[in-house]
Every structure is written in C-alpha cells, then in structure tokens.
Amino acid sequence: MSLATATFDPPHLLVYPFSSSGHLIPLLDLTEGLISRGLSVTVLVTPPNLHLLQPLLSRHPTTTMDALVVPAPEPVSSPKHRLIHRLRAMREHHSPAILRWFASRRNPPVAIISDFFLGWTLHLARQLGIPRIVFSPSAAFALSVDFSLWRDLPKNEHPQQDDEYAVTLSDLPNSPSYPWWQLWYFYRLFVGGDPVLEFHREGVLANLDSWGVVFNSFAEIERPYMDYMEKRVFRKGRVWAVGPLLPPPADGGSTTAVAERGGSSSIPAEDVVSWLDARGDHSVVYVCFGSRMVLSRKETAALAEALETSGVHFIWCVREDGGNSGRAVAEEDSGAAVPEWFEDRTAGRGLVIKGWAPQVLVLQHRAVGSFVTHCGWNSVLEGLAAGVVMLTWPMGADQYSDAKLLVDQLGVAIRAHEREDRVPNPAELAQILVRSVDGSIPERARARELREAAVTAFSRGGSSDKDLDALVEALTNLKS
C-alpha cells in the first residue's frame, strides 16, 4: 500500500526555500517528487514568489500540498553585505511565524528541508525537536569546497600583493587548488577581518551539523564528492543526490511549462523555436549568464565583436539592468546594452533576447550545439541534460568550482574567460565560438555521454530515482 492510500496521516515536511528563483525553482521540483511519492508538504513562501508555487498548488489537494505564506522582510537599504542582512531579517521575521504555525498543526512536520543559505534553521528545528535537512542547489563539489574553506579558514597574508596565491584543499578528492581571486568574495572579506560575515560562517557550520543533505545533482558526475560528504561530513545514508531537477523535455511534456520556467520571455517561445527550426543540428551558440549576472560595458562589447567576427549562428540573452549581481563591477558600468551596430551586422544569423529567455527549451533544441554560461549550477545541469558543449565564463561564488568540474574533471566544456578584472580578447573568443560548434571536438562526444547519464539517473531505477526513494524512506521512518 502506498503512503498516499494509507489510512494514517502521511509524513509531513516543511520546505523552506531561499527566495531567489535559482534556489527556489529546483526545491519546488524536489517538492513535486516528494508529493508524488506520498508525502505531505508545506512550502514556506513570501507573497512575491507565491506565483511560482501556484502550478504545484493547482495540481495537488491541500491535504498533500499547502503554502505557508509569510511576509517578506523589509528591503535591505545597506548596499554592503545585502545578502547577509537579508538572511538575518528572514530569521528575525520568519522564526516566530514558523513556531506559531507549528504549534497549531494537528500533523506537524517531521523535518525541515531548507536551503543551504538558511543554516540558522538548524537551531529552529532543534527548538521544534525535529531534524533539519540541507537542500543544496549547488554541486556537491562546490559545497565540499565551501565547507572546507569555512571550517579550516586558510588565509593569504598578502592578498593585495598576491591574488594568485594558491589555496589547495588537500582534504578533498583530487585536492583542488584555487588562486586567491577565485575564492568567494565573502570568504576573502571574512578572513580579512570583516565581522559582519560571522553570521554567514555560523550558517555554513550549521549546515555541517545538520541531519542530512539533498543535492540537485547526480552520482555519475560527482561520486567522489558524494562519498566525501558521507564519510567526512554527514553519516552514511544521509546524503541524497536527486538531480537533475528539471521539467520534462518539451517533446514529452508541456512546451509552455518548459518555456515559462521561472518567467516569461521577451520573445514568444514559439518564435524562438521557429528560428531554431531553420538552423542545422548543433550549429547555434546559446549565450546566457543567468538571471543575476551582468556583463560590464567592455565585456559586452568584446562578446559582441567575437560573435560578429566568428560567423556562428547564435542566441544571446542580454540583461540590460545592473541588478544585484554580486559582481565587483561598477554599477554605472554594468548591464550594458548590445552595441547599436550589432543586430544589423548579425541579422539573419543571430537572435537577441532581452530579459528572461526560455533557456531549457532553447538548450533542448537539436540546433543548439554550445552554451556560453556563467556556470551557475542550474544552468550547468540544464546544459548537461541537453548534451551541449559548455563554454565557461564564471564570475564568482561557486561558479569557478563548477567550471573546474566541467573542464578538468568531466571534459565536457571549454574555458572561454575567467577573470572579471580583465576583458576577453575578441579574436580569441571568436575562435573558441567557432570550435564549439565543430562536431568533431572531444567535448561534444563527452556531452552526449553525460546527457545519457543524466537521463538514466533520473529514470525509474536510476541513481537519482533510487536516492529519492531512499530520502522518502528516511523521512517516513521519522514519522514512525
């Protein structure tokens, strides 16, 4: 008998995402999988993000799927450490609301699954007497690096004079090494003496002390780091890789659902598809730097020149607002529009999308052969699942680790650019673009292999499917 048809109340979970779309969407995908296996889930959400929850709410009865809508904290006025202040405000505003809600429930949650930014929820879970499970929207490799850094605190005594100073994490598989400038900006500030960031370190250490961790990843690409997490951080059986958490392919599901994943495109999805339909297989370069990252004016100009001189077919998703990208780019120099001449000179072989792009739909199209990406983990998984060659252009946070995994360990990507204090050479970048759509490069064969591995992992009986079953079993045992 399945949990859904049992006469007793199914195990009830509280799912608490971080309110950025890149964190929230994959956790909602996980929520769908948990509900489909008979669990009851309440998702904590603020009013601005309630629309992202509506599809789930419409598909499931309130007995198995519900929303706990809590007010969003007041916008942070301080320009420095905006994320840290936002996380503090979430704790202060949401903890009392969750405690009151929990006390009123006839069937209260047996556990909290919360985003890795919300390490403070470990203490909340302990107040409630239930386990807290970390949800990582990042790779196991990147989180291993993060844990190692914040636990051991390696330092560079002269960061201003030597930003190439190498930090080697010998406790991790493959002993990855990073120049100082590639470490996350928050980490460099903290070891440099910034006390505000102690709150972030406390959150990371709380993650290390949590009951278990769920990764939006799959074992076939990260087995050494999953094993590291089981042996060195959590207990055996407390690490679950359940990805890639993606919508069903457009040819097997709803094209509209895939196209509007996270937002609406400035160009109708059917127009984008029609444009791609007219191109040859693997001939198009897709360029997108995610929902938050923006290029400087000089970077935008260099990329435009490279695309124009390369002669490749392309789709370029452009953000023209500076936003809150977290990059060390002057506000007046970020979010630059494409040069005025660009669209005229590339007419017929290029498509510029301003704002949100239907990325999953684009990547899954047979015409797309390569993907210029900032290496955010959601984008990486979408690229792997589509079987495209990736051109890495990391800009901060965990993106350098993701690029290292793609290029050095998986062999599915080519380095396009790295340092944000330097502008790429347009001629060299153009050559990389041309090479990326060459069907004979080894990265393309490897991309096809990993696409099959991703499909297999999430298919019935695959590694991620089994891990999702194991997660449900562990949560069910908490109920009993």
C-alpha positions as CSV (number, residue, x, y, z in Angstrom):
1,M,0.0,0.0,0.0
2,S,1.4,3.4,-0.9
3,L,1.6,6.3,1.6
4,A,-1.0,8.1,-0.5
5,T,-3.6,5.4,0.1
6,A,-2.8,4.6,3.7
7,T,-5.3,5.4,6.4
8,F,-2.8,7.2,8.6
9,D,-1.5,10.7,8.1
10,P,1.5,10.7,5.7
11,P,4.8,12.2,6.9
12,H,4.5,16.0,6.7
13,L,7.5,18.2,5.8
14,L,8.2,21.9,5.9
15,V,10.1,23.0,2.9
16,Y,11.8,26.4,3.2
17,P,13.5,27.8,0.1
18,F,15.7,30.8,-0.2
19,S,13.7,33.3,-2.2
20,S,15.9,33.7,-5.3
21,S,14.5,31.9,-8.3
22,G,17.7,29.9,-8.9
23,H,17.3,28.4,-5.4
24,L,13.5,28.2,-5.2
25,I,12.7,26.5,-8.5
26,P,14.8,23.3,-8.1
27,L,13.5,22.9,-4.5
28,L,9.9,23.1,-5.8
29,D,10.9,20.4,-8.3
30,L,12.1,18.3,-5.4
31,T,8.8,19.0,-3.6
32,E,6.9,17.7,-6.6
33,G,8.9,14.5,-6.4
34,L,8.2,14.1,-2.7
35,I,4.5,14.6,-3.1
36,S,4.3,12.1,-5.9
37,R,5.8,9.5,-3.5
38,G,3.0,10.1,-1.0
39,L,4.4,12.7,1.4
40,S,2.6,15.8,2.6
41,V,4.5,19.1,2.1
42,T,4.0,22.7,3.2
43,V,6.2,25.2,1.4
44,L,7.1,28.5,3.1
45,V,6.9,31.3,0.6
46,T,6.7,35.1,0.6
47,P,4.0,36.9,-1.4
48,P,6.3,38.0,-4.3
49,N,7.1,34.3,-5.0
50,L,3.7,32.8,-4.4
51,H,3.1,32.7,-8.2
52,L,5.9,30.2,-8.6
53,L,4.1,27.9,-6.2
54,Q,0.7,28.1,-8.0
55,P,1.3,25.3,-10.5
56,L,2.1,22.9,-7.7
57,L,-0.9,24.1,-5.6
58,S,-3.2,23.6,-8.6
59,R,-2.0,20.0,-9.2
60,H,-2.3,18.7,-5.7
61,P,-5.0,18.8,-3.0
62,T,-4.4,20.8,0.1
63,T,-4.2,17.6,2.1
64,T,-0.8,16.9,0.4
65,M,0.4,20.3,-0.7
66,D,0.0,23.6,1.1
67,A,1.6,27.0,1.3
68,L,2.7,28.9,4.5
69,V,2.7,32.5,3.3
70,V,4.8,34.7,5.5
71,P,5.5,38.4,4.9
72,A,8.8,39.3,3.1
73,P,11.2,41.2,5.3
74,E,11.6,44.9,4.5
75,P,14.0,45.6,1.7
76,V,17.6,46.0,2.8
77,S,18.8,49.5,2.5
78,S,22.5,48.9,3.1
79,P,24.4,48.3,-0.1
80,K,27.1,46.3,1.6
81,H,26.5,42.7,2.6
82,R,23.0,42.8,1.3
83,L,22.6,39.1,1.3
84,I,23.8,38.7,4.9
85,H,21.3,41.4,6.1
86,R,18.6,39.8,4.2
87,L,19.3,36.4,5.8
88,R,19.3,38.0,9.3
89,A,15.9,39.6,8.5
90,M,14.5,36.3,7.3
91,R,15.5,34.7,10.6
92,E,14.0,37.5,12.7
93,H,10.7,37.7,10.8
94,H,10.1,34.1,10.0
95,S,11.2,32.1,13.1
96,P,8.3,33.4,15.3
97,A,5.8,32.8,12.5
98,I,7.0,29.2,12.0
99,L,6.9,28.4,15.7
100,R,3.3,29.6,15.9
101,W,2.3,27.7,12.8
102,F,4.0,24.5,14.0
103,A,2.2,24.6,17.4
104,S,-1.2,24.9,15.6
105,R,-0.7,21.8,13.4
106,R,-2.6,18.6,14.1
107,N,0.0,16.7,11.9
108,P,3.2,18.9,12.4
109,P,6.2,18.4,10.2
110,V,8.6,15.5,10.9
111,A,11.5,17.5,9.4
112,I,12.5,20.8,7.8
113,I,14.2,20.8,4.4
114,S,15.7,24.2,3.9
115,D,18.1,25.9,1.5
116,F,21.8,26.0,2.4
117,F,21.7,29.8,2.8
118,L,19.3,29.2,5.7
119,G,21.7,27.5,8.1
120,W,20.0,29.2,11.1
121,T,17.0,26.9,10.6
122,L,19.1,24.2,12.3
123,H,18.5,26.0,15.6
124,L,14.8,26.5,14.7
125,A,14.5,22.7,14.0
126,R,16.1,21.9,17.4
127,Q,13.6,24.2,19.1
128,L,10.8,22.2,17.4
129,G,12.5,18.8,18.2
130,I,12.8,17.7,14.5
131,P,15.7,17.2,12.1
132,R,16.9,19.8,9.6
133,I,18.0,18.6,6.2
134,V,20.1,20.9,3.9
135,F,19.0,21.4,0.4
136,S,21.9,22.3,-1.9
137,P,21.1,23.9,-5.2
138,S,24.9,23.8,-5.8
139,A,27.1,20.9,-6.8
140,A,28.5,18.5,-4.2
141,F,32.0,19.5,-5.4
142,A,31.3,23.2,-4.8
143,L,29.7,22.6,-1.4
144,S,32.6,20.4,-0.4
145,V,34.9,23.4,-1.3
146,D,32.7,25.8,0.7
147,F,32.6,23.5,3.8
148,S,36.4,23.0,3.7
149,L,37.1,26.8,3.4
150,W,34.8,28.0,6.1
151,R,35.8,25.2,8.5
152,D,39.5,25.4,8.2
153,L,39.9,29.1,7.2
154,P,43.0,29.1,5.0
155,K,44.5,32.6,4.7
156,N,46.5,34.7,2.3
157,E,48.7,37.0,4.4
158,H,49.2,39.4,1.4
159,P,46.0,39.4,-0.7
160,Q,46.6,42.8,-2.2
161,Q,50.1,41.9,-3.4
162,D,49.5,38.3,-4.4
163,D,46.0,37.4,-5.6
164,E,47.4,34.4,-7.5
165,Y,48.3,32.9,-4.1
166,A,47.1,29.3,-4.4
167,V,44.9,27.6,-1.8
168,T,45.0,23.8,-2.1
169,L,42.3,21.8,-0.3
170,S,44.1,18.6,0.2
171,D,41.3,17.1,2.4
172,L,39.0,16.9,-0.7
173,P,39.1,14.4,-3.5
174,N,41.5,15.4,-6.3
175,S,43.0,18.1,-4.0
176,P,41.5,21.1,-5.9
177,S,43.6,24.3,-5.9
178,Y,42.4,27.8,-6.4
179,P,44.1,31.2,-6.9
180,W,43.0,33.6,-4.2
181,W,41.0,35.7,-6.5
182,Q,38.7,32.7,-7.4
183,L,37.6,32.2,-3.8
184,W,34.1,33.6,-3.0
185,Y,34.2,37.3,-2.2
186,F,32.5,36.8,1.1
187,Y,35.2,34.4,2.2
188,R,38.0,36.7,1.3
189,L,36.4,39.5,3.2
190,F,35.8,37.4,6.3
191,V,39.4,36.1,6.7
192,G,40.4,39.7,6.0
193,G,38.6,40.7,9.3
194,D,35.0,41.6,8.3
195,P,32.9,40.7,11.4
196,V,29.5,41.0,9.7
197,L,30.3,37.8,7.8
198,E,30.5,35.8,11.0
199,F,26.7,35.2,10.6
200,H,27.4,33.5,7.3
201,R,30.1,31.3,8.7
202,E,27.7,30.3,11.5
203,G,25.2,29.3,8.8
204,V,27.8,27.2,7.0
205,L,28.9,25.4,10.2
206,A,25.2,24.8,11.0
207,N,24.9,23.1,7.6
208,L,27.8,20.8,8.6
209,D,26.0,19.9,11.7
210,S,22.6,19.2,10.1
211,W,20.9,15.8,9.9
212,G,21.5,15.2,6.2
213,V,21.8,16.9,2.8
214,V,20.0,16.7,-0.6
215,F,21.8,17.7,-3.7
216,N,20.4,18.8,-7.0
217,S,23.0,16.6,-8.8
218,F,23.6,13.0,-9.8
219,A,26.1,10.4,-8.7
220,E,27.5,9.8,-12.2
221,I,29.2,13.2,-12.3
222,E,30.0,13.7,-8.6
223,R,30.5,10.3,-6.9
224,P,33.8,11.2,-5.2
225,Y,32.2,14.3,-3.6
226,M,29.1,12.4,-2.6
227,D,31.3,9.8,-0.9
228,Y,33.3,12.6,0.8
229,M,30.1,14.0,2.2
230,E,29.0,10.7,3.6
231,K,32.4,9.8,5.1
232,R,33.6,13.2,6.3
233,V,30.6,15.4,6.9
234,F,27.3,13.5,7.3
235,R,26.6,9.9,8.2
236,K,26.2,7.1,5.7
237,G,22.7,7.1,4.2
238,R,22.2,10.8,4.9
239,V,23.4,12.2,1.5
240,W,21.0,12.1,-1.4
241,A,21.6,13.1,-5.0
242,V,18.2,13.5,-6.6
243,G,19.0,15.6,-9.7
244,P,19.0,16.9,-12.3
245,L,15.7,18.5,-11.1
246,L,14.3,19.7,-14.4
247,P,10.9,19.9,-16.1
248,P,10.1,17.1,-18.6
249,P,11.5,17.5,-22.1
250,A,9.4,19.8,-24.4
251,D,8.7,16.9,-26.7
252,G,7.4,14.8,-23.9
253,G,5.6,17.4,-21.8
254,S,4.2,20.9,-21.9
255,T,6.1,23.3,-24.1
256,T,4.5,26.2,-22.3
257,A,5.6,24.9,-18.9
258,V,9.2,24.4,-20.1
259,A,9.3,27.8,-21.9
260,E,7.9,29.7,-18.9
261,R,10.0,28.0,-16.3
262,G,10.8,30.9,-13.9
263,G,9.5,33.7,-16.1
264,S,8.1,34.8,-19.4
265,S,10.3,35.5,-22.4
266,S,10.5,38.9,-24.1
267,I,10.2,36.9,-27.4
268,P,7.4,34.4,-27.7
269,A,8.7,30.8,-27.2
270,E,7.2,29.7,-30.5
271,D,9.1,32.4,-32.4
272,V,12.4,31.2,-30.7
273,V,11.6,27.6,-31.7
274,S,10.7,28.6,-35.3
275,W,14.0,30.5,-35.6
276,L,15.9,27.4,-34.3
277,D,14.0,25.1,-36.5
278,A,15.6,26.8,-39.5
279,R,19.1,26.1,-38.3
280,G,21.2,23.0,-38.7
281,D,21.9,20.5,-36.0
282,H,24.4,21.7,-33.3
283,S,25.1,24.9,-35.3
284,V,23.8,27.5,-32.8
285,V,25.8,29.0,-29.9
286,Y,23.5,30.0,-27.0
287,V,24.8,32.8,-24.8
288,C,23.3,33.5,-21.3
289,F,24.7,34.5,-18.0
290,G,21.8,33.5,-15.8
291,S,19.1,35.6,-14.0
292,R,21.5,37.7,-11.9
293,M,24.9,38.0,-13.6
294,V,25.5,41.0,-15.8
295,L,28.4,42.0,-18.0
296,S,30.4,45.2,-17.9
297,R,30.3,47.5,-21.0
298,K,33.7,46.4,-22.1
299,E,32.8,42.7,-21.7
300,T,29.6,43.3,-23.6
301,A,31.5,45.0,-26.4
302,A,34.1,42.2,-26.6
303,L,31.5,39.5,-26.7
304,A,29.6,41.4,-29.4
305,E,32.7,41.7,-31.5
306,A,33.5,38.0,-31.1
307,L,30.0,36.9,-32.1
308,E,30.1,39.2,-35.1
309,T,33.5,38.1,-36.4
310,S,33.0,34.4,-35.7
311,G,30.3,34.0,-38.2
312,V,28.4,31.5,-36.0
313,H,24.7,31.4,-35.5
314,F,23.7,32.4,-32.0
315,I,21.0,33.3,-29.5
316,W,22.2,35.9,-27.0
317,C,20.1,36.6,-23.8
318,V,21.0,40.1,-22.6
319,R,20.3,41.7,-19.3
320,E,20.3,45.4,-19.5
321,D,19.7,46.2,-15.9
322,G,22.5,46.3,-13.4
323,G,20.5,44.4,-10.8
324,N,22.1,42.9,-7.7
325,S,24.6,40.6,-9.4
326,G,27.2,40.5,-6.6
327,R,30.0,41.2,-9.1
328,A,32.8,43.7,-8.4
329,V,31.7,45.7,-11.4
330,A,30.9,49.4,-11.0
331,E,27.2,50.0,-11.1
332,E,27.4,52.5,-13.9
333,D,29.5,50.1,-16.0
334,S,27.1,47.0,-15.7
335,G,24.0,45.9,-17.5
336,A,25.2,47.4,-20.8
337,A,23.1,47.2,-23.9
338,V,24.5,45.5,-27.1
339,P,26.3,48.0,-29.4
340,E,24.0,49.8,-31.8
341,W,25.6,48.2,-34.8
342,F,25.4,44.7,-33.6
343,E,22.0,43.5,-34.6
344,D,22.2,44.9,-38.1
345,R,25.6,43.3,-38.8
346,T,24.4,39.9,-37.5
347,A,20.9,39.9,-39.0
348,G,19.8,36.5,-40.2
349,R,22.2,34.5,-38.1
350,G,21.6,35.9,-34.6
351,L,18.7,36.4,-32.2
352,V,19.0,38.8,-29.2
353,I,16.6,38.2,-26.4
354,K,16.3,41.0,-23.8
355,G,15.5,39.9,-20.3
356,W,14.4,36.3,-19.5
357,A,14.9,33.6,-22.1
358,P,13.2,30.2,-22.3
359,Q,16.6,28.6,-21.5
360,V,15.5,24.9,-21.0
361,L,13.5,25.0,-24.2
362,V,16.4,26.5,-26.2
363,L,19.1,24.1,-24.8
364,Q,16.9,21.1,-25.6
365,H,16.6,22.1,-29.3
366,R,18.6,20.0,-31.7
367,A,20.1,23.1,-33.4
368,V,21.9,24.3,-30.2
369,G,25.5,22.9,-30.1
370,S,27.2,25.0,-27.4
371,F,26.3,27.2,-24.4
372,V,28.3,30.2,-23.2
373,T,27.5,30.1,-19.4
374,H,28.4,31.8,-16.2
375,C,28.4,28.2,-14.7
376,G,25.6,28.7,-12.2
377,W,24.7,25.2,-11.2
378,N,21.1,25.3,-12.6
379,S,22.5,26.3,-16.0
380,V,25.2,23.6,-15.8
381,L,22.6,20.9,-15.1
382,E,20.4,22.2,-17.9
383,G,23.4,22.1,-20.3
384,L,24.4,18.6,-19.2
385,A,20.8,17.3,-19.6
386,A,20.7,18.8,-23.1
387,G,24.0,17.3,-24.2
388,V,25.6,20.6,-25.3
389,V,29.2,21.7,-25.1
390,M,29.7,24.4,-22.5
391,L,31.9,27.5,-22.8
392,T,32.7,28.5,-19.2
393,W,32.7,32.2,-18.1
394,P,32.5,32.0,-14.3
395,M,32.0,35.3,-12.4
396,G,32.0,34.4,-8.7
397,A,30.7,32.3,-5.8
398,D,30.6,28.6,-6.7
399,Q,30.9,29.2,-10.4
400,Y,34.7,28.7,-10.5
401,S,34.3,25.3,-8.9
402,D,31.6,24.4,-11.4
403,A,33.8,25.4,-14.3
404,K,36.7,23.4,-12.9
405,L,34.4,20.3,-12.6
406,L,33.2,20.8,-16.2
407,V,36.5,21.4,-17.8
408,D,39.1,19.5,-15.7
409,Q,37.1,16.5,-14.4
410,L,34.2,15.9,-16.7
411,G,35.8,17.1,-20.0
412,V,32.5,18.5,-21.3
413,A,33.5,22.2,-21.5
414,I,36.0,24.7,-22.9
415,R,37.2,27.7,-20.9
416,A,36.0,30.9,-22.6
417,H,37.0,33.5,-20.0
418,E,37.6,33.8,-16.2
419,R,39.0,36.9,-14.7
420,E,36.4,39.7,-14.1
421,D,39.2,42.3,-13.9
422,R,40.2,41.6,-17.5
423,V,38.3,41.7,-20.7
424,P,38.4,38.7,-23.1
425,N,40.3,39.1,-26.4
426,P,37.5,39.2,-29.1
427,A,39.6,37.4,-31.7
428,E,40.5,34.5,-29.3
429,L,36.9,34.3,-28.1
430,A,35.7,34.1,-31.7
431,Q,37.9,31.2,-32.3
432,I,36.5,29.4,-29.3
433,L,33.0,30.0,-30.5
434,V,33.8,28.5,-33.9
435,R,35.4,25.5,-32.3
436,S,32.5,24.9,-30.0
437,V,30.1,24.0,-32.9
438,D,32.7,21.7,-34.6
439,G,31.1,18.3,-34.4
440,S,34.4,16.5,-34.1
441,I,35.7,18.0,-30.9
442,P,36.0,15.5,-28.0
443,E,33.9,17.7,-25.7
444,R,30.9,17.0,-27.9
445,A,31.2,13.2,-27.6
446,R,31.5,13.6,-23.9
447,A,28.5,15.9,-23.8
448,R,26.4,13.2,-25.4
449,E,27.6,10.6,-22.9
450,L,26.7,12.8,-19.9
451,R,23.3,13.6,-21.4
452,E,22.6,9.9,-21.4
453,A,23.9,9.6,-17.9
454,A,21.6,12.4,-16.7
455,V,18.6,10.9,-18.4
456,T,19.4,7.5,-16.9
457,A,20.0,8.9,-13.4
458,F,16.5,10.3,-13.2
459,S,14.7,7.5,-15.0
460,R,13.0,4.8,-13.0
461,G,15.7,2.7,-11.3
462,G,18.4,5.2,-11.9
463,S,20.7,6.5,-9.2
464,S,18.8,9.7,-8.5
465,D,15.4,7.9,-8.6
466,K,16.8,5.4,-6.0
467,D,18.1,8.2,-3.9
468,L,14.7,10.0,-3.9
469,D,13.1,6.7,-2.8
470,A,15.7,6.4,0.0
471,L,15.0,10.0,1.1
472,V,11.3,9.3,1.3
473,E,12.0,6.1,3.3
474,A,14.2,8.0,5.7
475,L,11.5,10.7,6.2
476,T,8.8,8.0,6.6
477,N,10.9,6.4,9.3
478,L,10.9,9.7,11.2
479,K,7.1,9.5,11.2
480,S,7.1,6.1,12.8
